[in-house]
């Protein structure tokens, strides 16, 4: 099934009550299911008011959301036309946004660009950082740049949304904690990175709000493309209408999402609604372009 969070619209609930009212759907959006043509939605307020609420009660909510999605596909519930301007990020704010760097080619390239060698543990220990999760951007939101001197890189990624995942989760157990899959545009103010890292305390100002795809899908929507904790599909990236990347998000993801989950839960549990990113999708073949 495909889920989205609408904002700025009034959505009728099961008893006819409006979710969010005419002034908007609330800070966490209004949960809707989306038909497979990506053009039609139906309110899911009868199941959960927001995606976070559904994730908090997934065992109960997921079957009911699947029933609603099936009814929308069959035409047995009324749908409304989808306007991309109404859609925010699936999770407008999240408890955690943790981003990896699982495509080693990207690590090598960015380190080379700033004259730094890759870490000795490049192939054995995943790189992750914790980004800002209180303010997240939707698929059509402007990406602000306060000063052109900061530089700005777009970074196309795959991301998963987790359910409650206990400390010490092993890679072989991790798949059951993946609730949803979506895309991310992880923004980097590239010229701020060297000075921040030189302090020895990691990214902060160089990593502003991340933007996310309009829909989050359950892994079964991907069919056989969701395999071994990776999404085996092409990620096409355009810039001002021009195709700049047609990368493969599967085979060159050195650390799978299952590996990343095991890494981030080594010392802590993570809560339902945590977003985990793959890092920039990057292929060794330069003909594939960039993400």
N, C-alpha and C positions, 0 to 999 in steps of 0.2 A: 504494500500500500504506500501511497504518497501522501505526505503531510506537509502543511504549510501553516504559517501564522499571518493572519491578516491584521492590518492596522488601519485606523482612520475610517472604518465602516461600521455600521450597526449590523450585527448578526443575530438572527432569531434563534433562541434556544428551543428545547423540546416543548416547553410549556408556553412558548411565544414571548418569553422575556428576552430583552435585548442584552447581549454581552458587550459591555463597553459603552453602549449608548452611541448617539449620533456624533459625539465629539471624538470618538476613537474607540479602539478595542482594548485599551489599557496598555500599560508599559510592557507586558509580556505577550501581547498580541492575543488574537482569538484563534483557537485551533480549528482547522478545517481539514477535510480530506479532499484530495484532488484526483480527478479522473485521469486515466492513463494517457489521454490526449493532451494533458497539461492545460486544458482550456476551460475547465469547469470545476467548480468546487461546491461542497456542501458543508454546512456548519456541523461541528462535532461537539457543541456545548452540552448535548445530552449525555456525552461520555466524560468529557473533561474540558474545562474552560480554556486551558492553555496546554502547550506541549509539555512544559515542565510538570504540570499536574498529572498528565498521562504517564510520564516517565516515573513519577513517584508512586504510581499505582498500576504499573505496567501489566502485571498478571491479570488484573481485572479489565483494564482499559484496552489492551491490545486486541483481544477477541472481538470486543464490541466495535472497535474502530475498523477491524477487518470486515465485519458484517456491514457497517455503514459504507465502506468503500465498495464492497460488492454490490450493494443496492444502488449506489451511484452509477456504477458501470452498467448495471442492468436497466437503468432508467426508472427504477421503482421509487426513488426519492428525487425530489426536484433539485436541480443544480443551478448555480448562477455563473454567468460568464466571468472568467478570471481576468482581472486587469493587473498587469505586472506592477503598476504603481501602488497597488494596495498591499503588496506582499512585502513583508519585512524578512529579516533572517528567521529561520525556523525557531531558534532560541534568541530572542532579542537581547537577553542577558543570561549568562550561564554561571553556574557555580565555579567551574574551572574551564580554562582554555589552555590546553597543554599541546605544544607543537613539537613534533620530532623533526629529524632530518634524515630520513630513511633512504634517500636516493644519494648514494655516495658520490656520484658524478657531480651533483650540485655542491656538496661539501668541498670537493677538490677544486672546483672552479672558483667558488667565492673566496676560498682561502688563497688560491693562487693570485686572484685579483688584488688582494691586499698584502701580498708578499709574506704569507704565513703558511707554514707546513701543516698538513692534516695531522690530527692527533694520532699517536701511536696505536690507540685503541679503536681506530676508525671502523674496523670490520667486526669488532667484538663487543663494543659497548655503545648503545644508541646515544645520540645527542638529542636532548630535549631542552626546552625552555618553557617557562610559564608566562603566558601573555595576559593582557588585560581582558577581562571577560564581562565587566559591568556594562560596557557600551559596545555593541556589535552592530555591524552595518548590513543592510539588505542588498539584494542584487542590483537595484537601480539607484542606490544612494550615491551621492557625490563622495569622492574621497578627498578630503581637504589636504592641502599642502601649505603650511604656514609660511615657508620660505623655500624658494626653488634651490637654494644652496644646500638644503638638506639632502637633496636627491630623493627619488621615489621609485622603488621597484615593485611591480606586481609579481605575485608568486602563486601560480595555480597549484592547488593541492587537492587531495582527497582527505576527507575527515570522517570520523565515526563519532556517534553519540553513544555513551555508555550508560548502562544501568548501574545499580549499586554493585561495586566490585571490591571484594575484600582484599586486605593486605595479604601479600604473598601469593596472589593468583599466578599460577603457572601458565605458560603459553598454551599448553595442551588443554587447559580449562577455559581459556579466555574468550573463545568464540561465543559462548553462551551469554556473555555480558555485553555484546554489541547489539544495540537496539536499532540504530539507524545509520545510514550512510549519506553523505552530502559532499558538496564541493566548497572550497574556501579560496579566497584571494587574500593571502597573508601579506600585508603591506610592510615593506622595510624602507626606512629612511636611511639609505645605504651610506651616506656620507657621515652620519652620526655614529655608525657602528664602531669604527676603530677606536675612537676616544672612549666610548663606553666600555668596551671590552678591556681596554688598557687599564681601567680601574680595578679589574679583577672581580667585578660584581655582576656582570652580565647585562643583557638587554633591558632597557626600559624606554627611554625617550625615542629610541630608534624603532620601536615597534608600536605604532598607533593602532587604532581599531581595525580589526579584521572584518572583511566582508564575506558573506556566505550565499550559497545558491538559494533560489526561491523554495525548493522542495527538499525534504529529507525523506529517503525511502528505506523501507525495511530491506534487509539483505536479500530476501527471496525475490524481490523485484529485479535483481541483477542476474538471476538465473545462474548458469555455470560460470559467469564472469566473476562472481564472488567465490573465490577459492583460495585456500591456504592463507586466509587473512589478508588477501590482496584483492584489488579490483582490476581484473584483466580486461581493461578497455582503453581505448585511445582518449586522451585528454587534449582537446583542440582549444588553442588559445588564440584569440584575435586581439589586435590593438588598433583602435580607430578603424575597425572594419577589415583590416588586413590580417590574414592568417600568419602568425609568427611561430606557432608550434603545433605539431601533430604528434605528441609524445605517447609512449606506451606506459600506462600506469602500473603494469603488472610485474613482468620479469625482473626489472632492475630495481625494484623496491627491496633493498638488501635486508632490512628488518621489516617483517610483516607487522600488521596491526597487533597480532597476537604477541609477537615479541615486544612491541612497544608497551602493551598493556602489562606484561610481566615485569618490564623495567620500571614503569611508573608506580606500580603497586609493591615494589620491593620493600619499601619502608612505611607505606601508608595505604589506607583504603581510599577509594574515590567514590563520590556520591553520584546518584542518578542525575543525569543532565550534564555530566562532564563531557567536554568535546576534546577529542584527540586527533591531531593532524599528522599527516604523513610527511610533511615537509615538501618542498618544491619538487614536482615531478620532473625528472631530468634523465635523459638518455645519453649514452656515450657517443652515439652517432650524431654528429652535428647537423646532419641533413634533417633530423627530426625537429629542429628548431628549439625554441625555448618556451618555458612555462612562466 
